[in-house]
Amino acid sequence: MEAIAQMAEQKQHHPDWCNSYNKLTVNLCSHDAGGKITQKDIEMAAAIDALAEGFSVVVET
């Protein structure tokens, strides 16, 4: 979560997330675009996926 938070701060694009026990759920949408998915969301998702590859995690879409 810390690594995603740092990346989000750099990109000025902050996801909504929920952390419960050993599961992190990340929701991406652009609030300033009416809650729609934008190119910025797609880029953030790709960056999070790339980041997750460095950890022992399962990425579900």
N, C-alpha and C positions, 0 to 999 in steps of 0.2 A: 504494500500500500504506500509505503514511504517513497519508493522509486516512482510509482505512478503519480503521486502527488507532486513530486519535484518536476516531473516531465510536464504535468498539467500546468503548473505555475509558469514554466518556461514558455509554453505554447499559449498561455492565457485561454485555456479551454478546460473547464473543470467538470468531470463526470459526476453523476450521482452514483453512489455505491453503498453496498450493504456487506458488512463483514459479520459472519455468524460462525463461530467455532473455527473450522478450518476451510471455510468456503467464502470466497470474495465474489460478489456479483457486481459488475460494472455496467451501468446504463449510460449510453451516449445519445444525446440529441442536442440540438442547438436551440436553447430557450429563446434567443433573440430572433430565431427563424420560425417561431411558432411551434417549437417542439418537433420540427422535422429533422431528418437526418441530412446533414450537409457533407460536403467534401472534407471539411475540417473534422467531422466525426469519423469518417472513413480513415483519414490519415491517423487520427488518434488511436483508433482500434488497431490499425496495423502496427503502430509503435508499441502498444500494450502487448500485442501478440509477440512481437520481436523480443520485448523485455521478458516476457514469460518463458521464452525458450531458454533463458539463462538460469531458470529455477526448475525444480522438479514439480511441475504443475500440470494439470490437465485443463486444457482450454476448451470450453463448450461454447458453441454459438447458437 
